[in-house]
């Protein structure tokens, strides 16, 4: 794995972890779900709302791109 592929993986993992813990708390407090269903609901919501990062080899070298449901199109990350 290249440096940018590792960075993309860590960005994606970090974003998912933040969203998962936030939604797990919100689901536990504001819904009547209990047990396993709290984590399952938070996992589904976190997976759908988390941005996707990918390292791609281009003519100019390897670049990091992000796609997110709230941003139109694909954005190049520094």
N, C-alpha and C positions, 0 to 999 in steps of 0.2 A: 504494500500500500504506500502511496506517495504521501507527502506531507499535507497536500490539499485534501486528499481523500480522508485522512485522519481528522483534519479540521472540520470537514463537512459532517463526518460521523459525530464528532463531539458537539458541534452546533445543534445538530438534529436531536441528539440525546438530551442536551441541556434544555432545549425548548420544550421537548416532550415532557421532561421531568417537572419543569415549572408548571406547565399547563395541567399535568396529571395531578400533582399535589394540590393545586388550586381548586380544580374541579372536584377532586375527591372530598375536600373540605366542604365546598358549596353543596354538593349532592348530599352529603351526610347531614348537613344542618337544615337544608331547605326542602328535602323530599322525604317521603315516608319509606324509602328503600332501606334495607338492612343487610348486614353481612356481606356476602360475596358480590351482591348486586351493586353496592356502592362503588367498589373498585372496577367492576365491569363497565358501569356507566361512565365513570371518569376515564377509563381507558379508551372507550369508543369516542367520547367527546375530544379527548386530547389528541387522538390519532387523526381525527378529521380536521381539527383546527390548527395543528402544528405545521409550521413551514417546512418545506422539503428542500434540503441542500444537496448539491451534487457537484463533484469536480469533473470537468470536461476538458479533454485535450483539443485545443484549437490550433490554427496556424500560428498564432502569436504565443503559443505555449499553453500550459495548463491554467484554467481559470475556474473560479468557484461561482456557482449560480444558485439563486434561491427562487422558489416558486411558492406563493402563499395565496390562500383563498381570498384574502382581503386586499391583495395588490394585483392589478391587472398586468398580465404578461410575466416575463421572467426577468429578474433583476440580477445584474452582475455584482458580486460582493468583492470589494477591494482587492 
